[in-house]
């Protein structure tokens, strides 16, 4: 698999993402649904606190990637949705996110300000796309565990 990170000279040089990422001969593409700061039981963690919500979101994304047989090095696209987008929260997001990526191989990325997410206490949702090489040994997928709730 060949991944190219391209910042065309006609576009500005970004610090926190790559303008274009190409993937050739990927054996598997992985699409991870938007993750928010829910715990395993679906309870919002760190209500209204951006740093703690960022930490939880990226931990959840890490679990999702691992379950699919991928790592952060395989991520080629990230989309983020932030409630009340502002410079301070964007800096927190960038700081937390930066710990997961190689500065020389940043994914293509979008961050969008939104009015609200699915729950009023959520401030951030992040989804991603990863591409895994055929050379990597397949990791057996774990069966999804269904939670049984009493009614």
C-alpha positions in Angstrom: 0.0 0.0 0.0 1.3 3.4 -0.9 0.1 6.6 1.0 1.1 10.0 -0.2 0.7 13.2 1.8 0.5 16.1 -0.6 0.4 19.9 0.1 0.2 21.5 -3.3 2.2 24.6 -3.8 -0.9 26.5 -5.0 -2.5 25.9 -1.5 -1.4 27.3 1.9 1.0 25.1 3.9 -1.1 23.7 6.8 0.3 22.9 10.3 -2.4 20.6 11.6 -3.4 18.5 8.6 -2.5 17.6 5.1 -4.3 19.1 2.1 -4.5 15.8 0.1 -3.9 12.2 1.1 -3.9 9.5 -1.5 -4.0 5.8 -0.8 -3.1 3.2 -3.4 -3.7 -0.6 -3.1 -5.3 -0.6 0.3 -6.5 -4.0 1.4 -9.1 -2.6 3.7 -10.8 0.8 4.3 -12.2 1.5 7.7 -14.9 4.0 8.4 -15.4 4.9 12.1 -18.7 6.6 13.0 -18.5 9.8 14.9 -17.4 9.3 18.5 -18.5 11.5 21.4 -17.7 11.5 25.1 -20.0 8.6 26.0 -18.8 6.0 28.4 -19.5 2.3 27.7 -23.0 2.7 29.1 -23.8 5.7 26.9 -23.5 8.3 29.7 -22.0 11.6 28.8 -18.6 12.1 30.4 -17.2 15.5 31.3 -20.4 17.4 30.6 -19.5 20.7 28.8 -15.7 20.3 29.4 -13.8 20.4 26.1 -10.4 18.9 27.2 -11.9 15.9 29.0 -14.4 15.3 26.1 -11.5 15.4 23.6 -9.6 12.9 25.7 -12.6 10.5 25.8 -13.4 10.9 22.1 -9.8 10.0 21.1 -9.7 7.1 23.5 -13.0 5.8 21.9 -11.5 6.3 18.4 -8.4 4.3 19.5 -10.6 1.4 20.7 -12.6 1.5 17.4 -9.4 1.4 15.3 -7.9 -1.5 17.3 -11.2 -3.5 17.0 -10.9 -3.0 13.2 -7.3 -4.1 13.1 -5.9 -0.6 12.5 -3.9 2.0 14.3 -3.6 5.8 14.2 -0.8 5.4 11.5 -3.5 4.1 9.2 -5.9 7.1 9.5 -6.1 9.2 6.3 -9.1 11.4 7.0 -10.6 13.0 10.2 -13.8 15.0 10.4 -14.6 16.9 13.6 -17.8 18.7 14.7 -17.5 21.1 17.6 -20.3 23.0 19.4 -19.6 26.7 19.8 -16.4 26.6 17.8 -13.9 29.1 19.3 -10.1 29.5 19.3 -9.5 28.2 22.9 -11.5 24.9 22.2 -9.8 24.5 18.8 -6.4 24.7 20.5 -7.4 22.1 23.0 -8.7 19.9 20.2 -5.4 20.3 18.2 -3.3 19.6 21.3 -5.1 16.4 22.2 -5.3 15.2 18.5 -1.6 15.9 17.9 -0.6 13.2 20.4 -2.1 10.6 18.0 -0.4 11.6 14.7 3.1 11.8 13.2 3.7 15.5 12.3 5.0 14.4 8.9 2.0 12.2 8.1 -1.0 14.3 9.1 -4.4 13.1 7.8 -6.7 15.1 5.6 -8.9 16.9 8.1 -12.0 19.0 8.5 -13.3 20.8 11.7 -16.8 22.2 11.5 -18.6 24.4 14.0 -22.1 23.2 14.8 -24.9 24.5 16.9 -25.6 21.2 18.7 -24.9 17.5 18.8 -27.2 14.6 19.6 -27.1 15.4 23.3 -27.1 18.9 24.8 -24.0 18.2 27.0 -21.8 17.0 24.1 -19.3 19.5 22.7 -17.3 17.4 20.2 -17.8 14.5 17.8 -15.0 13.0 15.6 -15.2 10.5 12.8 -12.4 9.0 10.7 -11.3 6.9 7.8 -8.4 4.5 7.9 -6.7 2.5 5.2 -4.9 -0.8 6.0 -2.2 -2.4 3.9 -2.5 -6.0 2.5 0.9 -6.7 4.1 -0.5 -6.4 7.6 -1.6 -9.6 9.2 -5.4 -9.6 9.7 -6.6 -9.2 13.2 -9.6 -11.3 14.0 -12.6 -9.1 14.6 -14.2 -9.5 18.0 -17.9 -10.1 18.1 -19.9 -7.0 19.1 -21.2 -7.2 22.6 -24.8 -6.4 23.0 -25.7 -4.7 26.2 -28.8 -6.0 27.8 -30.8 -3.4 29.6 -33.6 -4.2 32.0 -36.9 -2.6 31.0 
